[in-house]
């Protein structure tokens, strides 16, 4: 078991894929369907919604409404804010890691057809990247689950699960890229590793904002102001990943990296 974990964290090609997955998570956080709701979610998971505090609460999913403000004199402790954010992140991590693990297992099951399916997934990734660029209006539509758990820390993990399930169509473009990489790994453990990387990219900003880090709050404001640019950059990244999958360049890059690591001795113990 320990050797398997060591293999995961020392396998250079997998770490490259994990970096791409984490970047996809960060792009998801900066997307218009997540970033504007961050204050509302943090208020919800810390139990401030409905107490009279002046803060934002998430609008009912799928309504297209903006977050509403309510009034209160209470201020949550930093510890409570961080705990709520961590539990929320844990909830959606469970969903996304389960999906990526299943996709990795599917890749192993269909290993003999892996190359053809990888190219198809690359085409899908390119298509959703074009959607990010605004060139495919049909992909701008989203569907979201409207269920809401109890307010507060007790309901924070469940809200994370609801977010993971309900926002999957909205996060589909970035998730498709991550799951395409998970499929190419053809291994459930590696798929799970990429899922964790994606959730770190998506979840760490939530925790940083909950910590009240001034630079994190400033970065959130910057991302909100430049949302269109961020979305377009994300689209370019997705198209790039898709093209590499379609042309086989991604597989060739991973094989070259494995060979280079083996030649230098840096990849000893990592599966080839």
C-alpha distance (Angstrom), angle and dihedral (degrees) to the residues before:
residue distance angle dihedral
X1 . . .
X2 3.81 . .
X3 3.81 90.8 .
X4 3.81 89.9 51.8
X5 3.80 91.5 53.7
X6 3.80 90.6 46.8
X7 3.80 90.4 51.5
X8 3.79 90.5 53.6
X9 3.80 96.0 51.4
X10 3.82 94.9 43.2
X11 3.81 99.4 43.2
X12 3.81 104.0 108.8
X13 3.83 97.9 -158.4
X14 3.79 91.2 49.4
X15 3.80 90.2 49.5
X16 3.81 89.7 53.8
X17 3.80 89.3 52.1
X18 3.81 89.6 46.3
X19 3.81 90.6 53.4
X20 3.81 89.3 53.3
X21 3.82 89.6 47.9
X22 3.81 92.0 50.3
X23 3.82 90.0 49.5
X24 3.81 88.5 51.1
X25 3.80 88.5 53.1
X26 3.79 91.4 51.5
X27 3.80 89.9 49.5
X28 3.81 88.2 51.8
X29 3.80 90.7 52.9
X30 3.80 90.7 51.2
X31 3.80 93.0 48.0
X32 3.83 119.6 113.3
X33 3.80 91.6 -114.0
X34 3.83 94.5 58.1
X35 3.81 112.3 24.5
X36 3.84 98.2 60.8
X37 3.82 90.4 52.8
X38 3.83 97.3 51.8
X39 3.85 96.0 97.1
X40 3.78 90.8 46.7
X41 3.78 94.2 50.1
X42 3.79 92.7 48.2
X43 3.79 90.1 50.2
X44 3.79 90.7 48.1
X45 3.79 96.5 50.8
X46 3.81 93.0 46.7
X47 3.81 92.0 53.2
X48 3.80 97.8 -114.8
X49 3.79 95.7 122.3
X50 3.76 109.5 99.6
X51 3.82 94.8 13.1
X52 3.78 93.9 98.5
X53 3.80 97.0 -100.6
X54 3.74 120.2 145.6
X55 3.75 99.8 -118.1
X56 3.76 140.7 109.8
X57 3.79 123.8 -85.9
X58 3.80 123.9 -163.4
X59 3.77 114.7 -98.0
X60 3.82 117.5 -122.3
X61 3.78 106.9 -78.4
X62 3.76 116.1 -102.0
X63 3.82 95.3 16.2
X64 3.79 95.8 100.4
X65 3.82 89.0 -133.9
X66 3.77 122.0 138.9
X67 3.77 123.2 -118.5
X68 3.80 113.7 -79.9
X69 3.78 127.4 -134.0
X70 3.79 124.9 -128.9
X71 3.73 129.5 -177.4
X72 3.79 132.0 -112.2
X73 3.77 143.0 143.2
X74 3.79 94.1 -143.5
X75 3.77 122.3 105.2
X76 3.79 120.0 -163.8
X77 3.79 118.9 -128.2
X78 3.78 116.3 -108.6
X79 3.80 89.4 -117.0
X80 3.79 91.1 55.9
X81 3.79 91.7 48.0
X82 3.81 92.0 51.0
X83 3.82 93.0 44.4
X84 3.80 90.7 51.1
X85 3.80 91.9 48.3
X86 3.82 92.5 48.1
X87 3.81 92.7 49.4
X88 3.80 90.5 47.4
X89 3.82 91.0 50.3
X90 3.81 90.0 47.0
X91 3.80 89.5 55.7
X92 3.79 97.4 54.8
X93 3.82 91.1 38.0
X94 3.80 88.3 62.0
X95 3.81 89.8 54.9
X96 3.80 98.7 44.7
X97 3.81 95.8 41.9
X98 3.80 90.0 50.4
X99 3.81 89.5 53.2
X100 3.81 94.9 47.0
X101 3.82 91.3 45.8
X102 3.79 90.4 53.2
X103 3.81 91.4 47.7
X104 3.81 90.6 50.0
X105 3.80 89.5 51.4
X106 3.79 90.2 48.9
X107 3.78 89.0 53.2
X108 3.80 90.1 56.9
X109 3.80 91.6 46.2
X110 3.81 91.3 52.4
X111 3.79 95.4 37.3
X112 3.80 93.8 133.0
X113 3.80 89.7 58.4
X114 3.80 94.2 37.0
X115 3.81 96.6 113.3
X116 3.81 95.9 51.6
X117 3.80 93.7 43.9
X118 3.81 91.1 47.0
X119 3.80 89.7 56.4
X120 3.81 90.7 49.4
X121 3.81 89.9 50.6
X122 3.79 87.8 49.2
X123 3.81 89.9 56.5
X124 3.81 89.7 49.7
X125 3.80 90.0 50.7
X126 3.81 90.8 51.1
X127 3.81 90.8 49.9
X128 3.80 93.7 52.1
X129 3.81 89.2 45.0
X130 3.81 88.3 56.7
X131 3.79 86.6 50.3
X132 3.81 89.2 55.5
X133 3.78 88.2 53.9
X134 3.80 88.6 54.9
X135 3.79 94.9 -114.3
X136 3.81 94.7 119.1
X137 3.84 108.5 49.9
X138 3.81 93.1 -174.0
X139 3.80 89.4 67.3
X140 3.80 91.1 56.8
X141 3.80 90.5 74.4
X142 3.78 117.5 94.6
X143 3.79 136.3 -168.0
X144 3.77 121.4 -153.7
X145 3.77 137.9 -173.5
X146 3.82 111.1 -111.6
X147 3.81 99.6 -157.1
X148 3.80 117.4 121.1
X149 3.81 125.8 -163.6
X150 3.80 125.7 -151.2
X151 3.79 118.2 -60.6
X152 3.79 117.3 -105.8
X153 3.79 141.1 36.2
X154 3.81 93.5 -46.2
X155 3.79 90.7 58.8
X156 3.83 95.7 39.6
X157 3.84 97.0 93.2
X158 3.80 91.1 46.1
X159 3.80 90.6 49.0
X160 3.81 86.7 52.9
X161 3.80 90.0 52.8
X162 3.82 90.5 48.3
X163 3.81 88.9 49.2
X164 3.80 90.8 50.1
X165 3.80 93.3 49.3
X166 3.79 99.3 36.2
X167 3.79 98.7 41.9
X168 3.81 96.0 44.6
X169 3.85 91.7 99.3
X170 3.80 89.3 50.6
X171 3.80 92.4 46.9
X172 3.80 91.3 40.9
X173 3.82 97.0 111.5
X174 3.80 95.1 57.7
X175 3.79 93.9 35.4
X176 3.79 90.6 53.2
X177 3.80 90.3 57.4
X178 3.81 92.1 49.2
X179 3.80 93.0 46.4
X180 3.80 90.4 47.7
X181 3.81 88.2 56.8
X182 3.82 90.0 45.2
X183 3.80 89.5 53.4
X184 3.79 92.2 51.7
X185 3.81 89.4 53.6
X186 3.84 87.8 59.6
X187 3.79 91.1 -157.6
X188 3.85 129.3 103.6
X189 3.81 92.8 -143.7
X190 3.79 92.3 51.2
X191 3.78 90.4 45.5
X192 3.80 88.9 53.4
X193 3.81 89.9 48.9
X194 3.81 90.8 54.9
X195 3.81 89.9 46.6
X196 3.80 90.0 54.3
X197 3.82 90.3 48.6
X198 3.81 90.5 51.9
X199 3.81 91.3 49.3
X200 3.80 91.0 49.9
X201 3.80 89.8 55.2
X202 3.79 90.6 48.1
X203 3.80 98.7 36.9
X204 3.81 106.4 39.9
X205 3.84 92.6 67.8
X206 3.83 89.0 54.8
X207 3.81 89.9 54.8
X208 3.81 93.5 44.8
X209 3.79 91.2 52.3
X210 3.82 89.2 47.9
X211 3.81 88.9 52.6
X212 3.77 87.1 57.8
X213 3.80 93.4 -126.4
X214 3.79 103.7 176.0
X215 3.79 93.8 -142.1
X216 3.82 90.6 49.8
X217 3.80 91.8 52.4
X218 3.80 89.2 46.5
X219 3.79 90.9 49.4
X220 3.80 89.9 51.4
X221 3.80 90.3 52.6
X222 3.80 90.1 48.6
X223 3.80 91.7 50.6
X224 3.79 91.3 48.7
X225 3.80 91.1 50.5
X226 3.81 92.3 48.7
X227 3.80 97.2 35.9
X228 3.80 94.5 133.0
X229 3.80 92.9 52.1
X230 3.81 91.9 46.9
X231 3.80 90.2 50.2
X232 3.79 92.0 50.5
X233 3.80 92.3 48.5
X234 3.78 87.6 51.1
X235 3.79 89.5 51.7
X236 3.81 91.5 52.5
X237 3.82 90.5 50.1
X238 3.81 91.2 50.8
X239 3.79 92.5 48.0
X240 3.81 89.7 49.9
X241 3.81 92.2 51.6
X242 3.80 90.4 45.5
X243 3.79 93.1 51.4
X244 3.80 91.0 50.4
X245 3.80 90.2 51.5
X246 3.81 93.4 47.0
X247 3.80 95.6 47.7
X248 3.80 94.6 41.8
X249 3.81 90.4 -117.9
X250 3.80 90.8 124.9
X251 3.83 92.3 56.2
X252 3.80 91.0 45.5
X253 3.82 91.0 49.4
X254 3.80 91.5 50.7
X255 3.82 91.9 47.9
X256 3.80 91.3 49.1
X257 3.80 91.2 48.6
X258 3.80 91.7 49.7
X259 3.81 89.9 49.8
X260 3.79 92.3 48.1
X261 3.81 92.2 48.9
X262 3.80 90.8 48.7
X263 3.81 91.5 49.0
X264 3.79 93.2 50.2
X265 3.80 94.1 42.6
X266 3.80 91.8 -121.0
X267 3.79 91.8 113.0
X268 3.81 97.6 54.1
X269 3.76 109.6 137.8
X270 3.79 92.7 18.5
X271 3.81 116.3 114.2
X272 3.77 114.0 -106.2
